[in-house]
Amino acid sequence: MQVAVSARAEDSDLPADAVAFVRFCRERRSVAWPEIYDEMCAVARRRLFRGWGFEELAEHGVEFGIFQMTALAATTRRVIAEEAEARCSGVAVGIHGAQTEEGPAASAA
């Protein structure tokens, strides 16, 4: 699945790398907050996103502490809302920055 990082996600409380991390975790497990938090922790623990663990993710704006959880939850909710909006408009949303049209015409290409 190809994903376009929207301007709204980039303008969120977290940097673009953090938004990409949230999108990566959503692609692995399509659940909402707070269940996605468990997936995020598992991904960080196993260094599945760009080889980054908790320390590297913190350097890129993703922190798992109690005081940072509000920003992470808000960004996750925005990403989920943007995914739903994109599905309704027929545009695929993913982590690599490319937009693709979905539907019969796109499948034929």
N, C-alpha and C positions, 0 to 999 in steps of 0.2 A: 504494500500500500504506500503510495507516494503522498507526502503531506506538505501543505503550504502553511508556513507560520504566518498567521495573520498579523496585521498591524496592532490589533487589540491585544493579542497575546504578548507581542513584543513590548507593548506599553504597560504591561502588568507590573506587579511588585517584584517580579523575578526577571533576571536576564534571559536572553534568548536561549542560552545553553540549558538553563533550568526549565524553560518551557519545553525544549526538545526532550529533556529527561522525562517530564510528565507525559508527553505524547508517546515516548518509547514504552513507558510502563503501561499506558492505556492500550497500546497495540498488543502487549503481552497478555494483559488481563483486563477485559472491558468491564470494569466495575467503577462505581462512584466512590466519593469520599464517604466514610472513612476506610472502606475496604481497600482502596487503592494504596493507602498508606502502607499496609502490610506488603504489598507488591513492591513498592518503592524501597522499603527496607531490605527486602530480599534481593532486589537488583543491586542495591548499593553493597550489600554484604558479599555478593558473588562477583562484583565488579563487571556486570554485564553490559553496562552502558559506557562505551568508549574506554573501558578498562578503569573507570573511576570508582573508587570506594567512597566512604563517608567523608574523608578529608578533602579529596579532590572535588566532590560535589559541593562541599561547603565553600571551597574557593570559587566556585561558579554560581553561588547563590542558592544552593539547595541545602537547607539545614533542617535537621529532624528534631531539634529541641522544642520544648514546650512553648518557649517564647516566639519561635519562628513558625509554629504550626499554623497560625492564623493566615499568614501570607501564603504558605504552601497550599493550604486548603482553598483559599480564594483563587489562586492561580489554577489549581486543579479543576475547580468548578467552572472557571472561564473556558478552559480548554475543552471540557466536556460540552459546554453550551455551544462553543464554536463548531465542534464536531457535528452536533445535532443540526445546527444551522446549515453547515456545508452539505450534509446528507440531503436536507430538504431542497437545496438549490442544485444538487447533482454534481458538486465539486468535491473531489477526494481531498482529505486533510491528513497529513502525516508529518514525519520528522525531517524529511529531506529537502523541504523548501519548494518542491515542484508541484504545480497544480495540474490535475488531470481531470478530464470530464468523464463521468461515469454514464453508463447506459448503453443501449444497443449500438449507437454510432461509434462510441469509444471501443467497444468490444470488436468491431469489425476491422479496426485499424491495425 
